[in-house]
Amino acid sequence: QVQVVESGGGLVQPGGSLRLSCAASVSMFSLYDMAWYRQAPGKQRELVAAVSAGGRTNYADAVKGRFTISRDSAKNTVNLQMNSLKPEDTAVYYCNAQRIAMGRTYWGQGTQVTVSS
């Protein structure tokens, strides 16, 4: 059974940093596109950052220059380094693993990030 497990969320003051990690127990991890999404109360889930199987990254405009996504295919993990956090970054952050060619997509259970003084 595939598991996608996020960790690293918590409470941080504005301007602080957090590092989220996601471990995905999928076979052929290197063939999966990986992404972080977030959902704030009363809002739709939105893409934050993604890294393709080939290593190409893209970011939401709201986080460019502050967040960095990276993957480690040897460990089946993807990380999200979040710097200069703002209160509007407060949300539940979800990890997604997707292999479009096989029609497979998996979600984690989410981890709460709260930015507040």
Secondary structure, DSSP 4 states (H G I P E B T S, - for coil): ---EEEE--EEE-TT--EEEEEEE--TTGGGSEEEEEEE-TTS--EEEEEE-TT--EEE-GGGTTTEEEEEETTTTEEEEEE-S--GGG-EEEEEEEEEGGGTEEEE---EEEEE--
